[in-house]
Amino acid sequence: MFHRYLNKVAVVTGGSKGIGRGIVKVFVENGAKVVFCARGAAEGEALQAELNQSAAGSCSFLSCDVSQEEDIKRLIAHTVTLHGHIDCLVNNAGWHPPHKATDDTTADEFRDLLNLNLVSYFLASKYALPYLRQRHGNIINISSLVGTIGQKDAATYVATKGAILSMTKAMAVDESRYYVRVNSISPGNVMSPLWLDLAAQTGAAAEAIKAGESNQLMGRMGTEDECGLAALYLASEATFCTGVDLLLSGGAELNYGFKSQICS
Ligand SMILES: NC(=O)c1ccc[n+]([C@@H]2O[C@H](COP(=O)([O-])OP(=O)(O)OC[C@H]3O[C@@H](n4cnc5c(N)ncnc54)[C@H](OP(=O)(O)O)[C@@H]3O)[C@@H](O)[C@H]2O)c1
């Protein structure tokens, strides 16, 4: 097998489950040395053991909460201690709160979400950039399709994801002088533990999943592996792409649908 990211060092936040797990897996299968974090140790350690058995590259799990600046510093320092340099940072750890109207959302809830979904991406980039500059590396920020097209009862989440798109472009401008590329991926519906949690909160999970599948022209949700392959493309082959957003959405944003919510 041709290894598309052989011996490259990548940091992936939130790599123990869902989209992050797909990115860790595809990178390791393609020869990368990945350091990934999450808060819960059990899933992270299990994935580390599984991938280190047979894949071409290797991975190392670190328990860390990206809403804490000191934890982010520790993640970057740990990676440099282990491998000496960093070629790629994937900012992925984030959360979609239960759907709620603006009237029912507090300022503190919004501030906490900004801290987790946006400030953590900024801080991980800030602490990784001195190393990425040495290697002409790249950053991949996981945003969301809804950062572009909006979503019902999710104004705070949508705001964090839209801001990630803007920050990606601004950092692409600033870091070009160091030959560091900064890009984003906007997934649409991708089956993950987070998606399952949100479906369960509707009280009719099976119907929510079916509706989620039919949002895409392709009639299904995206997979963790497809997210990993999109990130691998941006990291290893998209050498003339910076400041771009890769829509990974199965065509969910295309065509008209039944969208009016106006009460008669
Ligand atoms: N799934 C989708 O359809 C979809 C669509 C668009 C965008 N996204 C975005 O894609 C990213 C991943 O989503 P997902 O669906 O894969 O979520 P997920 O299934 O909930 O997985 C999230 C991962 O991040 C970790 N994590 C969460 N909070 C963390 C924190 N404070 N510090 C460190 N790690 C943390 C989780 O582990 P622990 O809980 O153990 O910490 C887990 O490994 C998010 O940014 C999300 O907004 C997802």
The ligand as a Tripos MOL2 file, in Angstrom:
@<TRIPOS>MOLECULE
LIG
   48    52     1     0     0
SMALL
NO_CHARGES

@<TRIPOS>ATOM
      1 N1        -21.1800   14.5910   13.1560 N.am      1 LIG1
      2 C1        -21.6120   15.5450   12.3500 C.2       1 LIG1
      3 O1        -22.6140   15.3690   11.6070 O.2       1 LIG1
      4 C2        -20.8840   16.8660   12.2780 C.ar      1 LIG1
      5 C3        -21.2730   17.7420   11.2480 C.ar      1 LIG1
      6 C4        -20.5900   18.9540   11.1430 C.ar      1 LIG1
      7 C5        -19.5710   19.2700   11.9980 C.ar      1 LIG1
      8 N2        -19.2210   18.4020   12.9820 N.ar      1 LIG1
      9 C6        -18.1070   18.8040   13.8420 C.3       1 LIG1
     10 O2        -17.1250   17.7850   13.8320 O.3       1 LIG1
     11 C7        -16.4460   17.7410   15.0830 C.3       1 LIG1
     12 C8        -16.5410   16.3320   15.6490 C.3       1 LIG1
     13 O3        -17.9070   15.9810   15.7530 O.3       1 LIG1
     14 P1        -18.3560   14.4660   16.0540 P.3       1 LIG1
     15 O4        -19.7280   14.3430   15.5180 O.co2     1 LIG1
     16 O5        -17.3100   13.5180   15.6370 O.co2     1 LIG1
     17 O6        -18.4370   14.5470   17.6670 O.3       1 LIG1
     18 P2        -18.3620   13.3520   18.7650 P.3       1 LIG1
     19 O7        -18.8890   12.1160   18.1820 O.co2     1 LIG1
     20 O8        -19.0110   13.9090   19.9900 O.co2     1 LIG1
     21 O9        -16.7960   13.2350   19.0440 O.3       1 LIG1
     22 C9        -16.1410   14.3520   19.6130 C.3       1 LIG1
     23 C10       -14.7330   14.0070   19.9990 C.3       1 LIG1
     24 O10       -14.1560   15.1570   20.6470 O.3       1 LIG1
     25 C11       -13.8130   14.8370   22.0060 C.3       1 LIG1
     26 N3        -14.0830   16.0320   22.8200 N.ar      1 LIG1
     27 C12       -15.2550   16.6270   23.0820 C.ar      1 LIG1
     28 N4        -15.0840   17.6820   23.9050 N.ar      1 LIG1
     29 C13       -13.7440   17.7410   24.1640 C.ar      1 LIG1
     30 C14       -12.9320   18.5860   24.9640 C.ar      1 LIG1
     31 N5        -13.4640   19.5930   25.6910 N.pl3     1 LIG1
     32 N6        -11.6000   18.3680   24.9960 N.ar      1 LIG1
     33 C15       -11.0510   17.3520   24.2870 C.ar      1 LIG1
     34 N7        -11.7700   16.5090   23.5330 N.ar      1 LIG1
     35 C16       -13.1030   16.6990   23.4700 C.ar      1 LIG1
     36 C17       -14.6920   13.6220   22.3580 C.3       1 LIG1
     37 O11       -14.1580   12.8110   23.3920 O.3       1 LIG1
     38 P3        -14.5330   13.0770   24.9470 P.3       1 LIG1
     39 O12       -16.0200   13.2690   24.9970 O.co2     1 LIG1
     40 O13       -14.0590   11.8590   25.6740 O.co2     1 LIG1
     41 O14       -13.7780   14.3020   25.3460 O.co2     1 LIG1
     42 C18       -14.6430   12.8710   21.0320 C.3       1 LIG1
     43 O15       -13.4320   12.2100   20.8680 O.3       1 LIG1
     44 C19       -17.1040   18.8110   15.9600 C.3       1 LIG1
     45 O16       -16.3460   19.9880   15.8920 O.3       1 LIG1
     46 C20       -18.4720   18.9980   15.3020 C.3       1 LIG1
     47 O17       -18.9910   20.2820   15.5430 O.3       1 LIG1
     48 C21       -19.8580   17.2090   13.1490 C.ar      1 LIG1
@<TRIPOS>BOND
     1     1     2 1
     2     2     3 2
     3     2     4 1
     4     4     5 ar
     5     4    48 ar
     6     5     6 ar
     7     6     7 ar
     8     7     8 ar
     9     8     9 1
    10     8    48 ar
    11     9    10 1
    12     9    46 1
    13    10    11 1
    14    11    12 1
    15    11    44 1
    16    12    13 1
    17    13    14 1
    18    14    15 2
    19    14    16 1
    20    14    17 1
    21    17    18 1
    22    18    19 2
    23    18    20 1
    24    18    21 1
    25    21    22 1
    26    22    23 1
    27    23    24 1
    28    23    42 1
    29    24    25 1
    30    25    26 1
    31    25    36 1
    32    26    27 ar
    33    26    35 ar
    34    27    28 ar
    35    28    29 ar
    36    29    30 ar
    37    29    35 ar
    38    30    31 1
    39    30    32 ar
    40    32    33 ar
    41    33    34 ar
    42    34    35 ar
    43    36    37 1
    44    36    42 1
    45    37    38 1
    46    38    39 2
    47    38    40 1
    48    38    41 1
    49    42    43 1
    50    44    45 1
    51    44    46 1
    52    46    47 1
@<TRIPOS>SUBSTRUCTURE
     1 LIG1         1 GROUP 0 **** ****
